[in-house]
Amino acid sequence: MKVVLIGITGRVGSRLANGLRAREHIITGIALDIPRDVPAGLMVLAADAARPDILAPCLADHDAVICTSRSRVGY
C-alpha cells in the first residue's frame, strides 16, 4: 500500500514509519524540514500540513494518509 505519513520525523511518526516499512508498505513522509538521515528507500517531502494548497499535490496517487503531527496552534 502507498501511504503518506504526515509528521514522519516525530516520535510517533518515525516509529510508525519503521513498522510500515517492515510490512513492505511504500511510504512518502511529510515533514516541515527534510532530515539529514533519511533511510534508503524512503521519500520525505518538505511541506506544511497546515497549507492544503501545498499538501494536496503530495497526497496524489496514495492509498492512505496518516497524520501524526501535533497542532501548532499557539506556537
N, C-alpha and C positions, 0 to 999 in steps of 0.2 A: 504494500500500500504506500502511496506517496503522501507524506504527512508534512504539513507546515507546523513548526513549533515556535511559537512566539515566546520570547523570554528564555531562549536556549542557554544563555550564559549565566543564568541564576542558579541557585542551589537546587530547586525542584526541576527546572528545565534541563539542566545538564544531566541529572540522574535519569530523568525520563528519556532523554536522548540516548543514553547508554542502553537502556532497556529496549527501546525501539530498534536500535541498530543490532542488538543481539538477536532480535527476531527478524532481521533482514528487511526492515522497512526502509524506504528511501526518505531521508529527512532533509528538508530545507529549513534551516534555522533563521529566525529573525531576531536581531538584536540592535540596540542603538549604535553600538560600535562593534566592529568585527574583531574578535580576539586574535592574538598572535598565534596561539597554539590550537588551531582548528585541526581536528583529526582528519587523516586522509580519507577521502570519500564522502566527506560531509561538506555541504554547501551552506555558508552562512551569509546572509544579506544584511546590510545596514539599512534599517527602516524604522520609523517611529510608528508604533502601533496605534497611537492617538491620531494619526493622519490617514484617514481612509483613502484619500486620493493617492497616497504613496504606497499604502499597504495592499490595496486591491490587486494591482498587477502581480504582486508576489504570490498571491493565492491561486492564480490561474493554473489549471491542469493538475490540481492536487485532489486527493480523495478525502482528506480530513484536515481540520485545523484545530490545534490545541494551544490554548493560551495559558501560560504560567506566569506572566508578568504581573507585577503589582501595580496598583493605581499610583499615579504620580500627582494626584490632587493634593495641594497643599505644599508641594516641594518647591 
